[in-house]
Amino acid sequence: MFSADWCGDCRFIKPQLPAIEAEFSKMTFYEVDRDQSMDVVQDLNIMGIPSFVVFRDGQEIGRLVNKNRKTKEEVISFLSNLG
């Protein structure tokens, strides 16, 4: 998840992350502070936060990237549909 300390929408979803991570325990989750990782943000074309980008074997397989607030249900649906 790409986020920042000043991001209200990031603070909204953050308390839900432990439950999301528990439901998808086979995945490894990382939180990236966009302000401290601008090179990665630019390389991945992250336009809004919070944003979720999923990789498998070094290849991007999905992204939930937009400027809108994400709900727990939206993130779970996104991760469930990755295949």
N, C-alpha and C positions, 0 to 999 in steps of 0.2 A: 504494500500500500504506500503510495506517495502521499505525503501530508506535510503540514507545517504547524508549528505551535500556535500561530495567530489565526488559523483556519477554524472557524466555528463549525463548519460541516464535518471537519476531521474530528473535532472534539465530540461531535454528536455520535459518530459511528464507533469511535475508539472503545467505549465501554462494551460494545457488542462483539468486539474482536475475539475475546477468549471463547465465547460460545461458538462463533463461526469456526475458529481454529479447531475446537474440539470436534465439531461435526465433520471436518475435513482433515482428520488427524494424519492422513497419509501425505498431506502437503506440508511444505515448509513455508512459513510466512515470514516476510521481512517488512519492516517499516523503514521507509526512506524519507528523510527530511529534505524536501525539495530545495530549501534555501541553502543547504550544505552540499547538495549534489546536482548543481545546475547543469553540469556536463552530461550526466545521465538523463536528466529531465529533457534536455535538448535532443540528445541522441534518440530517445524514445518518443519524442514529440508529445510530451505530456502537456495538455493545454488547460487542464483544470484539476483541482484536488478537492476531496480525496479521489484518487484514481487507483485502480487495481490492474496490474499487468501480470499475466501468468505465463511461465516458461516451462517447457518440458524438454529435457535433453538439449538445453541451450537455444531452443527455438521458441519464439513467441507463439502461444496457442490461443490466446484470448486477452481482451482488454475491456475494462469498464472504465472509460475515460470520458468525462464530461464535467461541466461546471456545476452540476446539480448535486444536491444532498443525496447521499445513498442511505437506504434503509437496510437493516439486517436481512430482511426478506429478499430485497433486490440483490444483495451480494450473494446470498445463498443460492438464489435462482441462477445467477451468472455462473457461479462455480459448479453447480449441478449440471449445467448444460455444456460444459467443456468437453465431455466425452472421454 
